[in-house]
Amino acid sequence: MADNSDNEYWEANLGLIKMCLVIWALVSFGFGILLRPLLKGISVGGTDLGFWFAQQGSILVFLALIFFYAWRMNALDRKFGVEE
């Protein structure tokens, strides 16, 4: 029984990690590099949106993902009874 719960916890943890990595890759690589020419016409803070994602947006999204991951892992830990 405990083995099944451990597997569910680990699968939920891996799912959360995969989701965060996909968002991070999409924002940093996708918006900052691949989609930059498409975002060139949109102005944010005096510069185009593609440049903003490449320079600041990807860092801010990465920081938000860190806090989101910590928040979700705390909830996941409480759900499976492994909180500190």
Number of C-alpha atoms within 10 A of each C-alpha: 5 7 8 9 11 12 11 13 17 12 12 14 16 12 12 16 14 12 13 17 14 11 16 17 15 16 21 21 16 16 22 23 15 14 16 19 14 11 17 14 12 11 13 12 7 8 12 16 23 24 19 20 24 18 13 13 18 21 15 12 15 19 12 12 18 12 11 14 17 12 12 13 17 14 13 17 15 12 11 12 9 10 11 6
